[in-house]
Amino acid sequence: MAVWTLYLASKTASNGTFWFGRGDTAILQNMLLKPAKNLCGWFGSVSAWQEKAINEVDTLRSFYNAAALLMGTVKLTDDDIIHVSDNQATATFFGTTPAALRGCSARSLGIPEHYLRLWLEAYRATLRSGQPVRFDYHHEPIGWLRVTVDYIGTEDGEPRFSYVADDITDRKRGEQAVLEAHDLLELRVRVRTVELEQAKADLLRANKRLQHDAFHDALTGLPNRALFVDRLGRSLERVKRRPEEGFTVLFFDLDHFKVVNDSLGHEAGDKLLVAVGRALVGCVRDGDTFARLGGAEFTLLLEDCGSARVAEVVARLQLVLASPFELQGRDLSVSASIGVVVSNPAYTRPEEMLRDADTAMYSAKAEGPGHVRIFDEAMRGRADRRFDLGSKLVHALERGEFTVFYPAQPRDYRKYLGRESRGRRPYDRSVAGARGGFVARRFRYRLLVAGVPATFSCGDAQDRPFFRAAADRLQPERRAGQNGADDGAVGMNAVAEGVETREVAAQLGALGCEFAQGYWFAEPLTTEDAAAFVTAVQEAAD
């Protein structure tokens, strides 16, 4: 909208006073609607200013008629608007001329009722306030109009109003495009926010899952070694502050679990581990930790408990394990060897307690399936000695300190039929009793020969039973002589070891033992000596 700045003076005929002010389009319209003779001023002589003002009014009248804005003046009736003066743009809008438009009512021009009410309310508002009123509205078929109405005074006792209407359709379209873009942006933001929140929730779930997986066994869902060690460490810290709140660690391993894997398959073994884990969880209370370390090994941390509760929990575990587990259509009962460690101030790290609990478990396993052993310091000493012995034997083998000897095994004391290899190294008391069993792998088995209550075992192996895996002969590795051997008792030929006297050899012969070895026949021989011995025996037999 063009704004004209013009200093005008209007003389009111009624009281002869003058006013001087700044006019905009509405005031200019007011001036244009009044006869030029009513305009006067004082700048130089009155006649000079009057002539100048009339020239200015003519210029403004030309602008008024040529303007693209809809401009004009109206007066009101009770429910209608009467056009008093309108410019060419307004006349063109209604399809007529300014002269023909003068005196026409809005209703006669076909203005819709809701538009008419809007204009009437605007004119009445400016009449009440004395201030211009501006509003936007959508007028078909033009589009959007921005209208400014103002009260400009009275004529013949009737109020007069000016109006200016500007076509702001393009502007509105731009604003609408901005609003739509803003709405679209808000929509995208909301969608993206939802996506981010979903991604955040997924990430939190993934983190929780990772944390769970990091501290739980993938097969059984039980706490794993890492979580068990963490809780065991916390228990150690707590008992330092409150020694009266002791705790106990149980370490147990399922007996003969390898047999299940080998006979039924690893899938069946996994199912058994899951079933055992679920069953044993019911044996512990809240606050205790039951974990699977790996394989068929489980651990249980019993918080703040005495020996009576430990015994009760162990009995319950064994009872649950003894109950049949259904596996591939068959009922399977299992047992576990259990090692027990009770907290004491000497323990500073959780790994120390686990080590001793493991030692106690293997001590229990050595006594047979289903046994329970409480850890003591003697167990640690034996474990250390076994470790030291194994280390020395490995190093001795790597250094080539073993020599193979062959004890003679004559049959009927006339023919040499077989040889057994044994490894020896320079004597070392720490490895005494390791002969043979390290070089030739042996399976231990307790055998009771009919009529001879003897345990056949490695003579220096602390009476641990074994079974020597030979294809056709069973060799009892205790000194023969005190007892005999019955080959038929086991369906295999027996080899008597340690025959050192003629009387012992005769006794074995009477018992039907065809194979024997010992110093009575010959000392263990090197490879070269054994070959010569065989040759000599064969020549003597011939």
C-alpha positions in Angstrom: 0.0 0.0 0.0 1.4 3.4 -0.9 1.8 5.9 1.9 1.7 9.6 1.1 3.0 12.1 3.6 1.4 15.4 3.1 0.9 18.2 5.6 -2.7 19.4 5.2 -4.8 22.0 6.9 -8.6 21.6 7.0 -10.9 24.4 8.1 -14.0 23.4 9.9 -16.7 25.7 8.7 -18.6 25.5 11.9 -16.0 27.0 14.3 -13.4 28.5 12.0 -10.5 26.5 13.6 -7.7 24.9 11.7 -5.7 21.7 12.3 -2.3 20.6 10.9 -1.2 17.0 10.7 0.2 14.0 8.8 -2.0 12.1 6.5 -1.9 8.5 5.1 -4.1 6.9 2.4 -7.3 7.0 4.4 -6.9 10.7 5.1 -6.0 11.4 1.6 -9.2 9.6 0.5 -11.1 11.8 2.9 -9.6 14.8 1.3 -10.4 13.5 -2.1 -14.0 13.1 -1.2 -14.4 16.7 -0.1 -14.6 19.8 -2.4 -11.2 21.3 -3.0 -12.5 24.7 -1.9 -12.8 23.4 1.7 -9.0 22.9 1.7 -6.8 25.8 2.9 -3.6 26.3 4.7 -1.2 28.8 5.7 2.0 28.9 3.8 2.6 32.3 2.2 -0.7 33.8 1.1 -3.9 31.9 1.4 -4.6 32.0 -2.3 -1.1 30.6 -3.1 -1.5 27.7 -0.7 -5.0 27.0 -1.8 -3.9 26.7 -5.4 -1.0 24.4 -4.4 -3.4 22.2 -2.4 -5.8 21.9 -5.3 -3.0 20.8 -7.5 -1.9 18.2 -5.0 -5.5 16.9 -4.7 -5.7 16.5 -8.4 -2.5 14.5 -8.4 -3.8 12.3 -5.6 -7.2 11.8 -7.3 -5.3 10.5 -10.3 -3.4 8.0 -8.1 -6.7 7.0 -6.4 -8.4 6.2 -9.7 -5.3 4.4 -11.1 -4.4 2.4 -8.0 -4.7 -1.4 -8.1 -6.0 -1.4 -4.6 -9.7 -1.5 -3.9 -10.4 1.8 -2.3 -13.5 3.8 -1.5 -15.9 5.2 1.1 -19.2 3.8 2.4 -21.9 4.5 4.8 -24.0 2.1 6.9 -27.6 1.2 7.3 -28.9 -1.2 10.0 -28.0 -4.3 8.1 -26.3 -3.2 4.9 -23.4 -1.2 3.4 -24.0 1.6 0.9 -21.2 2.6 -1.5 -20.5 6.3 -1.6 -17.4 6.6 -3.7 -15.1 3.9 -5.2 -12.1 3.9 -7.4 -11.8 2.2 -10.7 -10.2 -1.0 -9.2 -13.3 -1.5 -7.0 -15.7 -0.8 -9.9 -13.8 -3.3 -12.1 -14.0 -5.9 -9.3 -17.8 -5.6 -9.4 -17.9 -5.4 -13.2 -19.2 -1.9 -13.4 -18.1 1.8 -13.3 -17.4 4.0 -10.3 -20.4 6.2 -11.2 -22.7 3.1 -11.5 -21.4 1.7 -8.2 -22.3 4.8 -6.2 -25.3 4.3 -4.0 -25.4 0.5 -4.5 -25.8 -1.7 -1.5 -23.6 -4.7 -0.7 -26.5 -7.1 -0.9 -27.5 -5.8 -4.3 -24.0 -6.5 -5.5 -24.3 -10.1 -4.4 -21.9 -10.0 -1.5 -22.4 -13.3 0.4 -24.1 -13.0 3.8 -21.1 -14.2 5.9 -18.8 -11.7 4.1 -21.4 -8.9 4.7 -21.5 -9.6 8.4 -17.7 -9.5 8.6 -17.6 -6.1 6.9 -20.4 -4.7 9.1 -18.7 -5.8 12.3 -15.4 -4.2 11.2 -17.0 -0.9 10.4 -18.9 -0.8 13.7 -15.7 -1.7 15.6 -13.8 1.2 14.1 -16.7 3.5 14.8 -16.6 2.5 18.5 -12.9 2.7 18.9 -12.0 5.5 16.5 -9.0 3.3 15.4 -8.5 1.6 12.0 -9.5 -2.1 11.9 -7.6 -4.6 9.8 -8.6 -8.1 8.9 -7.8 -10.8 6.3 -10.4 -12.9 4.6 -10.7 -15.2 1.6 -13.0 -13.9 -1.1 -13.9 -16.1 -4.0 -12.9 -15.9 -6.8 -10.2 -13.2 -6.1 -8.5 -15.0 -3.3 -7.2 -13.5 -0.1 -7.8 -9.8 0.7 -6.3 -7.7 3.4 -8.8 -5.0 4.4 -8.3 -1.8 6.4 -11.4 0.1 7.4 -11.5 3.5 9.2 -14.0 6.0 10.5 -13.4 9.3 8.7 -16.2 11.4 10.0 -19.8 12.3 9.4 -21.6 13.8 6.4 -25.2 14.9 6.5 -25.4 13.4 10.0 -24.3 9.9 8.8 -20.9 8.3 9.7 -18.6 7.8 6.8 -16.0 5.0 6.5 -13.1 4.4 4.2 -11.8 1.1 3.1 -8.7 -0.2 1.4 -8.5 -3.8 0.2 -5.2 -5.3 -1.0 -4.9 -8.6 -2.9 -2.6 -10.7 -0.7 -3.3 -14.0 -2.4 0.4 -14.6 -3.4 1.5 -13.6 0.0 -1.0 -15.9 1.6 0.1 -18.7 -0.7 3.7 -18.1 0.4 2.6 -18.0 4.1 0.6 -21.2 3.5 3.6 -22.8 1.8 5.7 -21.8 4.8 3.1 -23.2 7.2 2.8 -26.4 5.2 6.6 -26.7 5.2 6.6 -26.0 8.9 3.9 -28.6 9.4 5.8 -31.1 7.2 8.9 -30.4 9.1 7.1 -30.9 12.4 5.7 -34.1 11.1 9.2 -35.3 10.0 10.6 -34.2 13.4 7.9 -36.2 15.2 8.4 -39.2 13.0 12.2 -39.0 13.5 11.7 -38.5 17.2 9.6 -41.7 17.3 12.3 -43.5 15.3 15.0 -42.2 17.6 13.1 -43.2 20.7 12.5 -46.6 19.1 16.2 -46.9 18.2 17.1 -45.8 21.8 14.7 -48.4 23.2 16.2 -51.0 20.9 19.7 -50.0 21.9 18.8 -50.2 25.6 17.3 -53.6 25.1 20.4 -54.6 23.1 22.7 -53.3 25.9 20.7 -55.2 28.5 20.9 -58.3 26.3 24.6 -57.9 25.9 25.0 -57.3 29.6 22.9 -60.4 30.3 24.8 -62.5 27.8 28.1 -61.3 29.2 27.2 -62.6 32.6 25.0 -65.6 31.8 25.6 -69.0 30.3 24.2 -69.2 26.7 23.0 -72.8 27.1 21.3 -72.8 30.5 20.7 -69.1 31.1 22.4 -69.5 34.5 25.0 -67.0 35.8 28.4 -67.7 34.2 31.9 -67.7 35.6 32.3 -63.9 35.3 29.1 -63.2 37.3 29.9 -65.9 39.8 33.4 -64.5 40.4 32.0 -61.0 40.7 29.5 -62.0 43.4 32.0 -64.1 45.1 34.4 -61.1 45.3 31.6 -59.0 46.8 31.0 -61.7 49.4 34.7 -61.7 50.3 34.6 -57.9 50.7 31.5 -58.1 52.9 32.9 -60.8 55.2 36.0 -58.6 55.8 33.7 -56.0 57.3 31.3 -58.4 59.0 33.2 -61.7 59.7 30.2 -63.2 61.3 28.4 -63.3 57.9 30.3 -66.3 56.5 29.5 -68.0 53.2 30.2 -71.3 51.5 31.1 -72.3 47.9 30.1 -75.6 46.4 31.8 -76.8 43.3 30.3 -79.9 41.7 30.8 -81.8 38.5 28.3 -84.3 37.0 29.8 -87.8 37.1 30.3 -89.7 33.9 28.8 -86.9 31.8 31.1 -87.8 29.0 29.4 -91.1 28.7 26.1 -89.3 28.0 27.8 -87.2 25.2 29.5 -90.2 23.7 26.5 -92.5 23.8 23.6 -90.2 23.2 25.3 -87.3 21.5 26.2 -83.8 22.4 22.6 -82.5 21.8 21.3 -84.9 24.4 24.1 -83.8 26.7 23.1 -80.2 26.3 19.5 -81.0 27.1 20.6 -82.8 30.2 22.6 -79.8 31.4 19.6 -77.5 30.8 17.3 -79.9 32.7 19.8 -80.3 35.6 20.3 -76.5 35.8 16.5 -75.9 36.0 16.1 -78.6 38.6 18.9 -77.4 40.8 17.9 -73.7 40.8 14.9 -74.8 42.9 17.4 -75.9 45.6 18.7 -72.5 46.4 17.1 -69.5 48.0 17.0 -65.8 46.9 20.4 -64.2 47.4 22.4 -67.3 46.7 24.1 -67.7 43.3 23.9 -70.9 41.2 26.2 -70.8 38.2 27.5 -73.0 35.4 31.2 -72.6 34.8 31.3 -74.7 31.7 31.1 -78.3 30.6 29.3 -80.3 33.4 30.7 -78.0 36.2 28.4 -76.0 38.4 29.0 -73.7 41.4 26.8 -72.5 44.2 27.5 -69.6 46.5 25.6 -69.9 49.7 25.4 -66.6 51.6 25.4 -66.3 55.3 24.9 -70.0 56.1 26.2 -72.5 58.7 27.3 -76.1 58.3 23.8 -77.4 59.0 22.3 -75.5 56.0 25.3 -76.6 53.8 24.6 -80.2 54.6 20.9 -79.7 53.9 21.6 -78.1 50.5 24.0 -80.8 49.6 21.5 -83.5 50.5 18.8 -81.7 48.5 21.1 -81.4 45.5 21.9 -85.1 45.5 18.3 -86.0 45.9 17.3 -83.9 42.9 20.0 -85.3 40.8 19.0 -88.9 41.7 15.5 -88.3 40.4 15.2 -89.5 36.8 15.6 -87.0 34.0 13.7 -88.0 30.8 16.1 -87.9 27.9 15.4 -89.3 24.4 12.6 -91.5 25.7 14.6 -92.9 28.6 14.9 -92.1 32.3 18.4 -91.1 33.3 19.7 -90.5 36.9 22.9 -88.7 37.5 25.2 -87.9 40.4 27.7 -85.2 41.1 31.0 -85.1 42.9 30.9 -82.0 45.2 33.7 -80.0 46.7 33.0 -77.6 49.5 35.0 -74.5 50.7 34.0 -72.4 53.7 35.0 -68.7 53.8 37.9 -67.7 56.0 40.1 -64.6 56.4 42.9 -66.3 54.5 41.0 -65.9 51.2 41.5 -62.5 49.5 40.6 -63.3 45.9 37.6 -65.2 44.5 39.9 -67.2 42.3 41.5 -68.7 45.4 38.3 -70.1 46.7 37.3 -71.5 43.3 40.7 -73.2 43.0 40.3 -74.9 46.4 36.7 -75.8 45.7 37.8 -77.4 42.4 40.5 -79.3 44.3 38.0 -80.6 46.8 35.7 -81.6 44.0 38.4 -83.7 42.3 39.3 -85.3 45.7 35.6 -86.3 46.0 35.5 -87.6 42.4 38.6 -89.8 43.2 36.5 -91.5 45.9 33.8 -92.4 43.5 30.6 -90.9 42.0 28.4 -88.9 44.3 31.0 -88.2 47.0 31.4 -84.9 48.9 34.7 -83.5 50.2 35.3 -80.4 52.3 38.6 -78.7 51.4 41.6 -78.9 53.7 45.2 -77.8 53.3 46.4 -81.4 52.7 44.4 -81.4 49.5 46.3 -78.4 48.2 49.6 -80.0 49.0 48.7 -83.2 47.1 47.5 -81.0 44.2 50.7 -79.1 44.2 52.8 -82.3 44.2 50.8 -83.7 41.3 51.3 -80.5 39.3 55.0 -80.5 40.1 55.3 -84.2 39.1 53.5 -83.7 35.8 55.8 -80.7 35.1 58.9 -82.7 35.8 57.8 -85.6 33.7 57.0 -83.4 30.7 60.4 -81.7 30.9 62.1 -85.0 31.3 60.4 -86.3 28.2 61.3 -83.1 26.3 65.0 -83.5 27.3 65.0 -87.2 26.3 65.8 -88.5 29.8 63.7 -91.6 29.4 65.1 -95.0 28.2 62.8 -97.9 27.2 63.3 -101.2 29.0 61.6 -104.5 28.3 60.7 -106.9 31.1 60.7 -110.4 29.9 57.4 -112.3 29.9 58.3 -116.0 29.4 55.5 -118.6 29.0 55.8 -122.0 30.6 59.1 -120.6 31.7 60.6 -121.8 28.4 59.3 -119.5 25.6 59.5 -115.8 25.4 56.2 -114.6 24.0 55.8 -110.9 24.7 57.4 -107.7 25.9 56.1 -104.7 27.8 57.7 -101.3 27.3 58.6 -99.1 30.3 60.2 -95.7 30.5 62.9 -95.0 33.0 65.0 -91.9 33.8 67.8 -91.3 36.3 66.3 -91.7 39.8 64.4 -88.8 41.2 62.5 -89.3 44.4 59.9 -86.7 43.3 59.0 -88.8 40.3 59.2 -92.2 41.9 56.2 -94.3 40.9 55.8 -92.7 37.5 57.5 -95.5 35.6 55.6 -97.0 32.7 52.3 -95.3 33.5 53.6 -92.1 31.8 55.1 -93.8 28.7 52.4 -96.4 28.2 48.9 -95.0 28.9 47.0 -97.1 31.4 43.4 -97.2 32.4 42.8 -97.9 36.1 40.4 -100.5 37.1 39.8 -102.4 40.4 39.8 -106.1 39.8 39.1 -108.9 42.2 40.4 -112.2 40.9 38.5 -115.2 42.0 39.9 -116.5 45.2 42.6 -113.9 45.4 41.5 -110.7 47.2 44.2 -108.6 45.5 43.9 -105.2 44.1 45.9 -104.9 40.9 47.5 -101.5 40.7 50.7 -99.7 39.9 53.0 -100.6 42.8 54.1 -97.0 43.4 50.8 -95.2 42.6 49.3 -95.0 46.1 47.1 -98.0 45.6 45.1 -96.3 42.8 43.4 -99.1 40.7 43.9 -99.3 37.0 43.2 -101.6 34.0 46.0 -102.1 31.6 44.6 -102.0 28.1 46.1 -105.0 26.4 44.5 -106.9 23.5 44.8 -110.4 25.0 46.3 -110.2 28.5 45.6 -108.6 31.8 48.6 -107.7 33.9 48.3 -107.4 37.7 51.0 -105.0 38.6 51.6 -106.0 42.2 54.3 -108.3 43.3 53.2 -111.8 42.7 53.7 -114.6 45.2 51.4 -113.8 48.0 48.4 -114.4 45.8 47.7 -116.3 42.6 45.8 -115.4 39.4 42.9 -117.1 37.6 43.0 -116.3 33.9 39.4 -117.5 33.4 38.0 -115.1 35.9 38.1 -112.3 33.5 38.1 -114.2 30.2 41.7 -113.0 29.4 45.2 -114.2 30.0 46.7 -112.8 33.2 50.3 -111.6 33.4 51.9 -111.9 36.9 54.4 -109.1 37.7 57.1 -109.1 40.3 58.1 -112.8 40.2 61.4 -112.8 42.1 61.7 -116.4 43.4 61.3 -119.9 42.1 58.6 -120.6 44.7 56.5 -117.8 43.4 56.9 -118.9 39.8 55.9 -122.5 40.8 52.8 -121.2 42.7 51.7 -119.2 39.7 52.2 -122.2 37.4 50.1 -124.3 39.7 47.3 -121.7 39.6 47.4 -121.9 35.8 49.0 -118.5 35.2 50.9 -118.8 31.9 52.5 -115.4 31.7 54.8 -113.8 34.3 57.6 -111.3 34.5 60.1 -110.3 37.2 63.6 -110.5 38.3 63.4 -114.3 38.6 63.4 -114.4 34.8 65.4 -111.3 33.9 65.8 -107.7 34.8 64.2 -105.1 32.5 66.3 -105.0 29.4 67.3 -102.3 26.9 66.4 -102.8 23.3 69.8 -104.3 22.5 69.8 -106.6 25.5 66.2 -107.6 24.9 67.0 -108.8 21.4 69.9 -110.9 22.7 67.7 -112.3 25.5 65.0 -113.4 23.1 67.6 -115.1 20.9 69.0 -116.9 23.9 65.6 -118.1 25.2 64.6 -119.4 21.7 67.9 -121.3 21.4 67.4 -122.8 24.8 63.9 -123.9 23.9 65.2 -125.7 20.8 
